[in-house]
Amino acid sequence: MDEFDELDSETNARIEGVIERTKDYINPGLSRLMQFGGFGDVESTAEGTVLTTVGGKKYLDFVGGFGVFTLGHRHPAVVAAAHAQLDLMPLSTRTFFGEPAALLAEKLAQITPGDLQYTFFSNSGTEAVEAALKFARIATGKTDFISTDGSYHGKTMGSLAVTGREKYRIPFHPMVPGTEFVPFNDLAAVEAAITLNTAGVIVEPIQGEGGIIPAEHGYLAGLRKLCTERGVLLIVDEVQTGLARTGRMFAVERDNVVPDILTLAKALGGGVVPIGATIGTPAVWDRVFGVNPLIHTSTFGGNGLACAASLAALKAIEEENLCQRALDRGAQLIEGLERTRANHPSALKAVRGLGLMIGVEFNVKDVAELTINLMAQRGIIAAYTLNNPKVIRFEPPLVVTPEQVDQAVSAFDASVTDAVAMLEGLEA
Ligand SMILES: Cc1ncc(COP(=O)(O)O)c(C=O)c1O
């Protein structure tokens, strides 16, 4: 705990107490990982892109809650909407109609592409995906799914069964049966995998946890065509890419694609509340809820607090022109990261992404890990992607300023330089 030597003993004890309790009562291994990664402090307050710890350090949040903090931390309009709804009625009786949910569902129908119209509300990304899978099964009367290697769709049983990383699936076997995995960006592989039992193809427009790998131009459009021809539903998981992150409100717009089912979560809560959404076409909804309107439900889904905050978030995303800002700051960030890559071609393999969903692929995992640690020491929060630890992701709030981007770029450059010098000789 050297770094806290300058703190008073009370603050030191508070930080150590939180870390010890986390170790003793939440997750010992994760606590060790966090300390090892350079995050042995306790978060205290946050505003915009800046996080302040109990230890009094300020960090620029370039992980952005893996897509949650599109509007930064505690956006005033979202906080105000949440406060107002708290004073009225935060949770629903589930007996009467709810105004915030109705207004939010209408807004989502207006901004999502094509004939996506109806929303099922839940509380997280994995719940949004669970609903999508169930809806695809009942809407088609078929059971199986096609998903992609390296994909990430969540860790509850259904979502996990379509998540493309064995490390997370194998310990929980047997999985929900019926998923075939194919390589990402390989249309012919999907075509070959479709059978008479295929209910849906599920895909991310950019594989987030897979290492920030964008769909190639034409891939999603090709999937759309294939799914329509073969009577299979196209489920696009925009839990991480959705709501301006990639420079478009929805990443599917890049390829002009309208999925049958689209999932959202993370940014939908405006960085203030948890919420998930599964959005579908009338054709899907008719088959899902036509016979039994209670076929899929959630106690907390569609609660007033989450929906009021979410409405305010969507308004702010539009009013503050965050799609354009994602493109502008994204271009600046990519340019800066590319400069470092040019200086360290043997350490850094690639810089890629869209808008402010950017990844840097390292050749050696340990260099990436050490770079994250050194960036934290320089006041920048970065993280690797869950299914590919060689990739450091940058997903800052879209309200990040040009100066903050420059700060992150400088910290990255200095940290890579140090990491390469410290770990010289390590092979991939
Ligand atoms: C594309 C995608 N789908 C689903 C999820 C699961 O979301 P949650 O962690 O809210 O359950 C994630 C989380 O990172 C994600 O990136």
PDBQT file of the ligand as one rigid body, heavy atoms in Angstrom, charges set to zero:
ROOT
HETATM    1  C1  LIG A 501     -22.738  -7.482 -26.392  1.00  0.00    +0.000 C 
HETATM    2  C2  LIG A 501     -23.085  -7.791 -24.971  1.00  0.00    +0.000 A 
HETATM    3  N1  LIG A 501     -24.189  -8.517 -24.709  1.00  0.00    +0.000 NA
HETATM    4  C3  LIG A 501     -24.545  -8.809 -23.448  1.00  0.00    +0.000 A 
HETATM    5  C4  LIG A 501     -23.790  -8.393 -22.374  1.00  0.00    +0.000 A 
HETATM    6  C5  LIG A 501     -24.207  -8.759 -20.974  1.00  0.00    +0.000 C 
HETATM    7  O1  LIG A 501     -24.630  -7.624 -20.292  1.00  0.00    +0.000 OA
HETATM    8  P1  LIG A 501     -24.754  -7.638 -18.692  1.00  0.00    +0.000 P 
HETATM    9  O2  LIG A 501     -23.372  -7.689 -18.142  1.00  0.00    +0.000 OA
HETATM   10  O3  LIG A 501     -25.475  -6.338 -18.376  1.00  0.00    +0.000 OA
HETATM   11  O4  LIG A 501     -25.571  -8.812 -18.323  1.00  0.00    +0.000 OA
HETATM   12  C6  LIG A 501     -22.632  -7.647 -22.603  1.00  0.00    +0.000 A 
HETATM   13  C7  LIG A 501     -21.784  -7.215 -21.474  1.00  0.00    +0.000 C 
HETATM   14  O5  LIG A 501     -20.653  -6.822 -21.607  1.00  0.00    +0.000 OA
HETATM   15  C8  LIG A 501     -22.269  -7.334 -23.933  1.00  0.00    +0.000 A 
HETATM   16  O6  LIG A 501     -21.164  -6.630 -24.217  1.00  0.00    +0.000 OA
ENDROOT
TORSDOF 0
